[in-house]
Amino acid sequence: MATNLFEDCIISRLLLSHPNTYTHGLSRLERATVAPASLKRAVDYMRARLGEPLGIADIACASGVAGRTLFTHFRDAYGTSPMQFLRARRFDRVREALFRAEPTDSVAQLARRWGFTHLGRFAVEYRQRYGETSSQTLKNGRSRPCP
């Protein structure tokens, strides 16, 4: 047992003191603190306006901090940029909408509703994220029986 603890200690020290592929994630965990209020304001602002065109300046203004500070807060809390965070939430919403789509809804219509304007890029990234095309998700959602 003591040997295992010693090995864990050595491995942890090595990972924390030498640059490697996990350095950023480990340092983020090491510095874990309560998220700043500005981050919460930014996330709330984005969630309330997922379907609207948003830029980093809009989000920074709503959060009350400079853009660089906002990037730092998002990197520390989520390991991503504000715009990547926003894009991921939009993809989540589109996927939910595709599963609950009405017979008259189309993929393009739902993607535009959640802020995607370039449908070709949307289709490629959707498939990369979920392992199926958006039209397959739409078809699968429609074929499931209603609860």
N, C-alpha and C positions, 0 to 999 in steps of 0.2 A: 504494500500500500504506500509506504514511504517512497519507494522507488518510482511508482507511478506519479505521485505528486511532484517529485523532483523533476521527472521528465516533462510534465506539463508546464512547470515553471520555466524550464530551460527553453522549451519550444515557444512559449508565450513571449519570453524576453527576446528571442531571436526574431520572431515575427514583428514585434513592436519596434525593434531597434534597427533592422535592416530593411531597406526598400524592397518591396515585393508586390505581387498583384493584389494582395489584401491590405496593403498599408492604409489606403484611404478609408475603407470600411472599418478597420480596426481602430483607427484614430478617431473616427466618428463615434464609435461605441465608447471609446475611452473618455470622450468629452461630453457624453450624453447629459444634457441638462433639460430643464423645462423649456419648451418652445416659446419664443418671444411672442408677445401679443401681436406684433406686426405680421408675423407669419400666419397667425389665425385670421387676422383681417384679410390678408391676401387670399388665403384658401377660401374663406367665406365669400369674398368678392367673386372669385373665379367660379365657384360652384353655383352662385346665383346667376351667372351670365355665361354658362357653358356654350350656349348656341350663338352667342354674339361674337363679332370680331373683337379680339382683345390683343393689345400689345403690352410689352413689358412696362412701358411708361404708364399705361392705365393701371396696371396692377401695383406698381411701385407707388403711384399717387394714392391709390386706395389704401395701401398698407401703411403709408406715412413714413416710409424709409427710402433711401436711395436705391437705385437699381442694383448696384454692386452688393449692398448690404442684403437685399432681398435674395440675390443669387447665393450668397453665403448661408443665409438662413435655410433656404431650400436644400442646398447641398448637405448641410449638417443634419437636417431633420429627415429628408427623404432620399438623399443620395442622387438627386437629379436637379435639373434647372426648373425654374417656374413654368416655362413654356412646355417642357417635356411632361411635367406634372399635369398641366392643363390638357395636353393632347391625350394622355393616358385616361384621364377622367372622361373626355369626350368619346374615346373608343369604348369605354365601359358603358356609357349611355347609349351609344349606337347599338351595341350588342344587345343590351336589354330591350331596346325598341324593336330590333329585328325579331327577337323571340316573342314579343307581344304584338306584332304588327297586325293591322287589319288587312283584309283581302285586297283593298285598294292601295295599300302602301307599297312603295318601291324602295329599293336600296338607295337609289340616288336621292329620293325625297327625304328619307330618314337621315342620311349622311349630311345633307345640306342643313337640315333642321338643327343638327348638333355641331355646326360650324365647319364642316369640311367642304371646301370649295373645289379642290382639285380631286376629282373622283378617281383618276388613274392612280395617283399616289395613295389615296385612301384604300383602294382595292389591294394594292401590293402590301401595304403595311398591315391591313386587316388580316390578310392571309398569314403574314409572318407572325403576328401576335397570337392568333387563335388556331392556326393549323387548318383552316378551312376558309372557303371564300365567303364573302358576306351574303351572296345569294344562297349558298348552302345553309347558312344560319337561318336566313329568312324562310327557306323551304322547311327546315327542321322545326322551326317554331310554329309554322302553320300546320304541320302534320301531327303535332302533339295534341292529345285530347284535352279538352278544357277541364279544369278541376271542378 
